[in-house]
Amino acid sequence: MNYIQQLRSVVGTRPLILPGTSVLVLDDDGRVLLVERIGIAGWGLPGGFMEPGESFEEVGRREVLEETGLELGALTLLGVFSGPEYYFRYPHGDEVFNVTAAYTAKPLGGELRVDGVELSQCRYFAVDELPADIIGPEMPIVDAYAKLVGGQSDR
């Protein structure tokens, strides 16, 4: 049983404040890797929640590798995102307020793949061609990056 499952066994589906990491994985053309999670409608960034003792950087590297098969080069902090717009209710009822450290990085190795457990697909998108159905807590992060590079923002 992982850390979040242990917490959920005590608090049920009530909102938790959970730290985690999202990574804007960029290819050589500056396109952003987005993932579609099984059971969650819409696109998001690879990443996940922190386990006890992990740093934000470790979470990002672990989650990207687990989900996509990619090993990351240097991580550059885009920002830390929190607040009411980072609330998310999972289809099974669990509620979270995300506190997300978002990074940009380029793949250093590995081969892009879909794990088939958490993800149904993943693909790179140009910043000016991002899909409209990016999940709520990820939109402000993607928009912040788009503004930084002069692309589409504030959908």
Residue frames as a rotation matrix with the C-alpha (Angstrom) as fourth column:
MET 1
0.585 0.811 0.000 0.00
0.811 -0.585 0.000 0.00
0.000 0.000 -1.000 0.00
ASN 2
-0.340 -0.739 0.582 1.52
0.698 -0.613 -0.371 3.35
0.631 0.280 0.724 -1.04
TYR 3
-0.929 -0.169 -0.329 1.43
0.357 -0.644 -0.677 6.58
-0.097 -0.746 0.659 0.96
ILE 4
-0.708 0.707 -0.002 -1.73
-0.666 -0.667 0.333 7.99
0.234 0.237 0.943 -0.63
GLN 5
-0.080 0.677 -0.732 -3.58
-0.057 0.730 0.682 4.70
0.995 0.096 -0.020 -0.22
GLN 6
-0.534 -0.170 -0.829 -2.62
0.774 0.298 -0.559 4.74
0.341 -0.939 -0.028 3.47
LEU 7
-0.971 0.199 -0.131 -3.98
-0.131 -0.905 -0.404 8.28
-0.199 -0.375 0.905 3.84
ARG 8
-0.466 0.839 -0.280 -7.15
-0.657 -0.116 0.745 7.37
0.592 0.532 0.606 1.96
SER 9
-0.304 0.340 -0.890 -7.77
0.437 0.880 0.187 4.42
0.846 -0.332 -0.417 4.30
VAL 10
-0.678 0.017 -0.735 -8.06
0.706 -0.261 -0.658 6.98
-0.203 -0.965 0.165 7.10
VAL 11
-0.694 0.319 -0.646 -9.74
-0.148 -0.941 -0.305 9.99
-0.705 -0.116 0.700 5.44
GLY 12
0.179 0.781 0.598 -11.74
0.583 0.405 -0.704 8.39
-0.792 0.475 -0.383 2.64
THR 13
0.094 -0.066 0.993 -12.38
0.982 -0.161 -0.104 10.59
0.167 0.985 0.049 -0.41
ARG 14
0.805 0.244 -0.541 -12.18
0.414 -0.884 0.218 13.94
-0.425 -0.399 -0.812 1.45
PRO 15
0.851 -0.476 0.221 -9.88
-0.075 -0.527 -0.847 16.56
0.520 0.704 -0.484 -0.11
LEU 16
0.543 -0.796 -0.266 -6.17
0.691 0.243 0.681 16.08
-0.478 -0.554 0.682 0.53
ILE 17
0.789 -0.482 -0.381 -3.40
-0.584 -0.781 -0.222 18.59
-0.191 0.397 -0.898 -0.14
LEU 18
0.702 -0.491 0.517 -0.85
0.437 0.869 0.233 16.58
-0.563 0.062 0.824 -2.12
PRO 19
0.234 -0.706 -0.668 2.56
-0.648 -0.626 0.434 17.69
-0.724 0.332 -0.604 -3.36
GLY 20
0.504 -0.100 0.858 3.69
0.525 0.824 -0.212 16.40
-0.686 0.557 0.468 -6.72
THR 21
-0.424 -0.725 -0.543 5.54
-0.204 -0.507 0.837 17.12
-0.882 0.466 0.067 -9.89
SER 22
0.795 0.491 0.356 4.55
0.288 0.212 -0.934 17.63
-0.534 0.845 0.028 -13.51
VAL 23
-0.306 -0.946 -0.106 7.14
0.188 -0.169 0.968 17.69
-0.933 0.276 0.230 -16.27
LEU 24
0.795 0.366 -0.483 6.89
-0.372 -0.335 -0.866 19.45
-0.479 0.868 -0.131 -19.60
VAL 25
-0.014 -0.771 0.637 9.01
0.373 0.587 0.718 17.01
-0.928 0.247 0.279 -21.59
LEU 26
0.568 0.148 -0.810 10.21
-0.516 -0.703 -0.489 18.82
-0.642 0.696 -0.323 -24.71
ASP 27
0.592 -0.400 0.699 11.43
0.692 0.697 -0.187 17.28
-0.413 0.595 0.690 -27.94
ASP 28
-0.437 -0.899 0.016 14.10
0.758 -0.358 0.546 18.87
-0.485 0.250 0.838 -30.17
ASP 29
-0.505 0.343 0.792 11.41
0.577 -0.548 0.606 20.93
0.642 0.763 0.078 -31.93
GLY 30
-0.947 0.092 0.307 10.12
-0.276 -0.722 -0.634 22.37
0.164 -0.686 0.709 -28.63
ARG 31
-0.060 0.964 -0.259 6.93
-0.397 0.215 0.892 20.34
0.916 0.157 0.370 -28.70
VAL 32
-0.429 0.033 0.903 5.39
-0.903 0.004 -0.430 19.33
-0.017 -0.999 0.028 -25.34
LEU 33
-0.795 0.146 -0.588 4.69
0.043 0.982 0.186 15.71
0.605 0.123 -0.787 -24.43
LEU 34
-0.282 0.778 0.561 1.12
-0.959 -0.246 -0.141 15.24
0.029 -0.578 0.816 -23.22
VAL 35
-0.985 -0.036 -0.168 -0.41
-0.020 0.995 -0.094 12.04
0.171 -0.089 -0.981 -21.88
GLU 36
-0.030 0.998 0.052 -3.91
-0.753 -0.057 0.655 10.67
0.657 -0.020 0.754 -21.71
ARG 37
-0.820 -0.264 0.507 -4.57
-0.564 0.525 -0.638 8.79
-0.097 -0.809 -0.579 -18.49
ILE 38
-0.672 0.589 -0.449 -6.82
0.271 0.760 0.590 5.74
0.689 0.275 -0.671 -18.40
GLY 39
-0.100 0.766 -0.635 -10.17
0.977 0.196 0.082 6.67
0.188 -0.612 -0.768 -16.84
ILE 40
-0.048 0.055 -0.997 -9.56
0.422 -0.904 -0.070 10.44
-0.905 -0.424 0.020 -16.95
ALA 41
0.589 0.343 0.732 -10.91
0.805 -0.160 -0.572 12.40
-0.079 0.925 -0.371 -19.90
GLY 42
0.978 -0.209 0.010 -8.44
-0.201 -0.952 -0.231 14.87
0.058 0.224 -0.973 -21.37
TRP 43
0.409 -0.911 -0.053 -4.72
0.419 0.239 -0.876 15.41
0.810 0.336 0.480 -21.77
GLY 44
0.985 -0.174 0.024 -2.20
-0.101 -0.451 0.887 16.09
-0.143 -0.876 -0.461 -19.02
LEU 45
0.284 -0.957 -0.055 1.49
-0.827 -0.216 -0.518 16.19
0.484 0.193 -0.853 -18.27
PRO 46
0.272 -0.277 -0.921 3.53
0.340 0.924 -0.178 13.22
0.900 -0.265 0.345 -17.14
GLY 47
-0.569 -0.469 0.676 4.09
-0.489 -0.467 -0.736 13.33
0.661 -0.750 0.036 -13.40
GLY 48
0.203 0.653 -0.730 2.60
0.363 0.642 0.675 12.31
0.909 -0.402 -0.107 -10.13
PHE 49
0.840 0.261 0.477 2.50
-0.322 -0.467 0.823 12.60
0.437 -0.845 -0.308 -6.38
MET 50
-0.145 -0.948 0.285 5.41
-0.737 -0.088 -0.670 12.61
0.660 -0.307 -0.686 -3.98
GLU 51
0.578 0.155 -0.801 6.22
0.361 0.832 0.422 9.64
0.732 -0.533 0.425 -1.77
PRO 52
0.977 -0.215 0.001 7.73
-0.092 -0.415 0.905 10.28
-0.194 -0.884 -0.425 1.69
GLY 53
0.312 -0.949 0.035 11.41
0.264 0.121 0.957 11.23
-0.913 -0.290 0.288 1.46
GLU 54
0.050 -0.272 0.961 11.38
0.994 0.103 -0.022 12.16
-0.093 0.957 0.275 -2.23
SER 55
-0.611 -0.217 -0.761 12.34
0.109 -0.976 0.191 15.52
-0.784 0.034 0.620 -3.68
PHE 56
0.450 0.778 -0.440 10.22
-0.333 -0.311 -0.890 17.17
-0.829 0.547 0.120 -6.37
GLU 57
-0.023 -0.555 -0.832 12.97
-0.997 -0.054 0.063 16.41
-0.080 0.830 -0.552 -8.90
GLU 58
-0.898 -0.312 0.310 13.05
-0.327 0.945 0.003 12.73
-0.294 -0.099 -0.951 -7.93
VAL 59
-0.090 0.950 0.300 9.26
0.089 0.307 -0.947 12.52
-0.992 -0.059 -0.112 -8.30
GLY 60
0.483 0.285 -0.828 9.45
-0.693 -0.454 -0.560 14.01
-0.535 0.844 -0.022 -11.79
ARG 61
-0.415 -0.736 -0.534 12.19
-0.907 0.377 0.186 11.68
0.065 0.562 -0.825 -12.97
ARG 62
-0.841 0.120 0.527 10.52
-0.097 0.925 -0.366 8.59
-0.532 -0.359 -0.767 -11.45
GLU 63
0.084 0.994 0.069 7.06
0.005 0.069 -0.998 9.33
-0.996 0.085 0.001 -12.81
VAL 64
0.360 0.009 -0.933 8.21
-0.875 -0.344 -0.341 10.23
-0.324 0.939 -0.116 -16.32
LEU 65
-0.692 -0.674 -0.259 10.29
-0.720 0.671 0.179 7.05
0.053 0.311 -0.949 -16.51
GLU 66
-0.713 0.468 0.521 7.47
0.070 0.788 -0.612 4.85
-0.697 -0.400 -0.595 -15.15
GLU 67
0.237 0.958 -0.160 4.80
-0.036 -0.156 -0.987 6.37
-0.971 0.240 -0.003 -17.37
THR 68
0.821 0.143 -0.553 6.63
-0.481 -0.349 -0.804 7.02
-0.308 0.926 -0.218 -20.64
GLY 69
0.759 -0.592 0.272 9.93
0.625 0.779 -0.048 5.10
-0.184 0.207 0.961 -20.57
LEU 70
0.531 -0.556 0.640 11.92
0.239 -0.627 -0.742 8.33
0.813 0.546 -0.200 -20.96
GLU 71
0.155 -0.596 -0.788 14.95
0.964 -0.084 0.253 9.27
-0.218 -0.799 0.561 -18.86
LEU 72
0.924 0.326 0.201 15.30
0.359 -0.920 -0.156 13.00
0.134 0.216 -0.967 -18.38
GLY 73
-0.170 -0.933 0.318 18.20
0.647 -0.349 -0.678 15.38
0.743 0.090 0.663 -18.72
ALA 74
-0.950 -0.264 -0.169 18.45
0.302 -0.629 -0.716 18.53
0.083 -0.731 0.677 -16.61
LEU 75
0.078 0.989 -0.129 15.25
0.978 -0.050 0.204 19.69
0.195 -0.142 -0.970 -14.96
THR 76
-0.893 -0.274 0.358 14.50
0.235 -0.960 -0.149 23.43
0.385 -0.049 0.922 -15.06
LEU 77
-0.500 0.728 -0.469 11.90
0.696 0.016 -0.718 24.73
-0.515 -0.686 -0.514 -12.63
LEU 78
-0.467 0.488 0.738 9.00
0.527 -0.516 0.675 26.45
0.710 0.704 -0.016 -14.40
GLY 79
-0.441 0.336 0.832 7.19
-0.657 -0.753 -0.045 27.25
0.611 -0.566 0.553 -11.16
VAL 80
-0.939 0.277 -0.203 5.22
0.340 0.671 -0.659 25.98
-0.046 -0.688 -0.724 -8.20
PHE 81
-0.590 0.800 0.110 1.48
-0.374 -0.391 0.841 25.93
0.716 0.455 0.530 -8.73
SER 82
-0.771 0.406 -0.491 -1.20
0.636 0.521 -0.569 25.80
0.025 -0.751 -0.660 -6.02
GLY 83
-0.830 0.542 -0.130 -4.58
-0.480 -0.815 -0.325 27.23
-0.283 -0.208 0.937 -5.14
PRO 84
-0.073 0.923 0.377 -8.24
-0.374 0.325 -0.868 26.53
-0.924 -0.204 0.322 -5.81
GLU 85
0.485 0.267 -0.833 -7.76
-0.865 0.011 -0.501 26.04
-0.125 0.964 0.236 -9.57
TYR 86
-0.490 -0.731 -0.475 -5.59
-0.737 0.639 -0.223 22.99
0.467 0.241 -0.851 -8.80
TYR 87
-0.226 0.565 0.793 -8.49
-0.646 0.522 -0.556 21.12
-0.729 -0.638 0.247 -7.21
PHE 88
-0.512 0.125 -0.850 -9.33
-0.712 0.491 0.502 17.83
0.480 0.862 -0.162 -8.91
ARG 89
0.076 0.589 0.805 -11.98
-0.747 0.568 -0.346 15.20
-0.661 -0.575 0.483 -8.28
TYR 90
-0.882 -0.453 -0.127 -11.10
-0.438 0.692 0.573 11.80
-0.172 0.562 -0.809 -9.69
PRO 91
-0.316 0.804 -0.504 -13.85
-0.605 0.239 0.759 9.75
0.731 0.545 0.411 -11.36
HIS 92
-0.213 0.197 -0.957 -13.81
0.487 0.870 0.071 7.35
0.847 -0.451 -0.282 -8.36
GLY 93
0.711 0.702 -0.025 -14.50
0.425 -0.401 0.812 10.25
0.560 -0.588 -0.583 -5.97
ASP 94
0.125 -0.729 -0.673 -11.11
0.953 -0.102 0.286 11.04
-0.277 -0.677 0.682 -4.40
GLU 95
0.912 0.191 0.362 -10.56
0.281 -0.936 -0.213 14.79
0.298 0.296 -0.908 -4.08
VAL 96
0.079 -0.940 -0.331 -7.20
0.969 -0.005 0.246 16.58
-0.233 -0.341 0.911 -4.09
PHE 97
0.972 -0.104 -0.211 -5.75
-0.144 -0.972 -0.184 20.05
-0.186 0.209 -0.960 -4.03
ASN 98
0.593 -0.783 0.189 -2.51
0.772 0.484 -0.412 19.72
0.231 0.390 0.891 -5.98
VAL 99
0.711 -0.598 -0.369 0.66
-0.374 -0.767 0.521 21.56
-0.595 -0.232 -0.769 -5.02
THR 100
0.814 -0.263 0.518 2.72
0.542 0.665 -0.514 21.02
-0.209 0.698 0.684 -8.14
ALA 101
0.055 -0.862 -0.505 6.33
-0.291 -0.497 0.817 21.78
-0.955 0.102 -0.278 -8.89
ALA 102
0.906 0.295 0.305 6.47
0.212 0.308 -0.928 21.98
-0.367 0.905 0.216 -12.68
TYR 103
-0.055 -0.990 -0.132 9.68
-0.113 -0.125 0.986 21.49
-0.992 0.069 -0.105 -14.61
THR 104
0.817 0.090 -0.570 10.81
-0.576 0.061 -0.815 21.51
-0.038 0.994 0.102 -18.21
ALA 105
-0.023 -0.837 0.547 13.23
-0.386 0.512 0.767 18.85
-0.922 -0.193 -0.335 -19.41
LYS 106
0.236 0.006 -0.972 14.44
-0.948 0.220 -0.229 17.09
0.213 0.975 0.058 -22.53
PRO 107
0.982 0.097 0.161 14.69
-0.128 0.972 0.196 13.32
-0.138 -0.213 0.967 -22.82
LEU 108
0.128 -0.991 0.024 18.20
-0.923 -0.110 0.369 12.02
-0.363 -0.069 -0.929 -22.24
GLY 109
-0.886 -0.386 -0.257 17.48
-0.452 0.844 0.289 8.39
0.105 0.373 -0.922 -23.05
GLY 110
-0.488 0.721 0.491 14.91
0.062 0.590 -0.805 5.66
-0.870 -0.362 -0.333 -23.13
GLU 111
-0.948 0.272 0.167 12.24
0.191 0.064 0.980 5.04
0.255 0.960 -0.113 -25.71
LEU 112
-0.624 0.768 0.140 8.84
-0.771 -0.577 -0.270 6.71
-0.127 -0.277 0.953 -25.67
ARG 113
-0.766 0.452 -0.457 6.13
0.248 0.864 0.439 4.20
0.593 0.223 -0.773 -24.86
VAL 114
-0.002 0.826 0.563 2.72
-0.787 -0.349 0.509 4.02
0.617 -0.442 0.651 -23.22
ASP 115
-0.800 -0.403 0.445 2.70
-0.600 0.560 -0.571 1.98
-0.019 -0.724 -0.690 -20.02
GLY 116
-0.440 0.701 -0.561 -0.85
-0.152 0.558 0.816 0.70
0.885 0.444 -0.139 -20.59
VAL 117
-0.421 0.267 -0.867 -1.48
0.866 0.403 -0.297 0.82
0.270 -0.876 -0.401 -16.83
GLU 118
-0.259 0.277 -0.925 -1.86
0.513 -0.772 -0.375 4.53
-0.818 -0.572 0.058 -16.19
LEU 119
-0.405 -0.033 -0.914 -1.71
-0.522 -0.812 0.260 5.88
-0.751 0.583 0.312 -19.74
SER 120
0.489 0.587 0.645 -3.74
0.318 0.569 -0.758 5.16
-0.812 0.576 0.092 -22.86
GLN 121
0.553 -0.389 0.737 -1.63
0.776 -0.079 -0.625 7.34
0.302 0.918 0.258 -25.14
CYS 122
0.336 -0.475 -0.813 1.05
0.309 -0.760 0.572 10.00
-0.890 -0.444 -0.108 -25.25
ARG 123
0.287 -0.294 0.912 2.22
0.948 -0.052 -0.315 12.34
0.140 0.954 0.264 -27.97
TYR 124
-0.612 -0.597 -0.518 4.04
0.615 -0.771 0.162 15.59
-0.497 -0.220 0.840 -28.59
PHE 125
0.536 0.778 0.328 2.13
0.842 -0.463 -0.276 18.78
-0.063 0.424 -0.903 -29.40
ALA 126
-0.488 -0.573 0.658 3.40
0.601 -0.767 -0.223 22.10
0.633 0.287 0.719 -30.73
VAL 127
-0.777 0.140 -0.614 2.75
0.496 -0.464 -0.734 24.89
-0.387 -0.875 0.291 -28.24
ASP 128
-0.706 0.534 -0.466 0.49
-0.616 -0.787 0.031 26.66
-0.350 0.309 0.884 -30.72
GLU 129
-0.265 0.629 -0.731 -1.47
-0.607 0.481 0.633 23.43
0.750 0.611 0.254 -31.41
LEU 130
-0.970 -0.098 0.224 -2.26
-0.243 0.497 -0.833 22.24
-0.029 -0.862 -0.506 -27.89
PRO 131
-0.525 0.833 -0.177 -5.51
0.547 0.490 0.679 20.29
0.652 0.259 -0.713 -27.50
ALA 132
-0.237 0.551 0.800 -8.47
-0.483 -0.782 0.395 22.07
0.843 -0.292 0.452 -25.91
ASP 133
0.738 0.660 -0.143 -9.19
-0.258 0.470 0.844 19.21
0.624 -0.586 0.517 -23.49
ILE 134
-0.468 -0.869 -0.163 -6.24
0.034 0.167 -0.985 19.58
0.883 -0.466 -0.048 -21.11
ILE 135
0.171 0.591 -0.788 -7.38
0.817 0.362 0.449 18.61
0.551 -0.721 -0.421 -17.60
GLY 136
0.844 0.440 0.306 -8.13
0.251 -0.830 0.499 21.45
0.474 -0.344 -0.811 -15.19
PRO 137
0.827 -0.517 -0.220 -5.13
0.096 -0.255 0.962 21.38
-0.553 -0.817 -0.161 -12.83
GLU 138
-0.028 -0.878 0.477 -2.70
0.807 0.262 0.530 21.07
-0.590 0.400 0.701 -15.77
MET 139
0.558 0.328 0.763 -4.06
0.788 -0.497 -0.363 23.98
0.260 0.804 -0.535 -17.85
PRO 140
0.981 -0.186 -0.056 -2.43
-0.159 -0.935 0.317 26.80
-0.112 -0.302 -0.947 -15.84
ILE 141
0.243 -0.942 0.232 0.93
0.041 0.249 0.968 24.99
-0.969 -0.225 0.099 -16.00
VAL 142
-0.061 -0.207 0.976 0.74
0.938 0.323 0.127 24.45
-0.342 0.923 0.175 -19.75
ASP 143
0.790 0.415 0.450 -0.48
0.549 -0.807 -0.218 28.03
0.273 0.420 -0.866 -20.22
ALA 144
0.775 -0.573 -0.266 2.45
-0.180 -0.603 0.777 29.38
-0.605 -0.554 -0.571 -18.15
TYR 145
-0.159 -0.850 0.503 4.87
0.419 0.403 0.814 27.52
-0.894 0.340 0.292 -20.40
ALA 146
0.195 0.310 0.931 3.07
0.981 -0.059 -0.186 28.69
-0.003 0.949 -0.315 -23.56
LYS 147
0.987 0.159 -0.018 3.31
0.160 -0.984 0.076 32.31
-0.005 -0.078 -0.997 -22.38
LEU 148
0.426 -0.900 -0.096 7.00
-0.053 -0.130 0.990 31.85
-0.903 -0.417 -0.103 -21.61
VAL 149
-0.488 -0.656 0.576 7.75
0.488 0.342 0.803 30.69
-0.724 0.673 0.153 -25.15
GLY 150
-0.685 0.210 -0.698 5.28
-0.488 -0.843 0.226 33.02
-0.541 0.495 0.680 -26.86
GLY 151
-0.918 0.382 -0.108 2.69
0.180 0.643 0.745 30.45
0.354 0.664 -0.659 -27.83
GLN 152
-0.070 0.995 0.068 -1.02
-0.026 -0.070 0.997 29.94
0.997 0.068 0.031 -27.23
SER 153
-0.932 -0.151 -0.329 -2.28
0.306 0.156 -0.939 30.59
0.193 -0.976 -0.099 -23.72
ASP 154
-0.761 0.645 -0.072 -5.41
-0.334 -0.484 -0.809 31.38
-0.557 -0.591 0.584 -21.70
ARG 155
-0.865 0.493 -0.090 -7.74
0.197 0.499 0.844 28.97
0.461 0.713 -0.529 -23.48
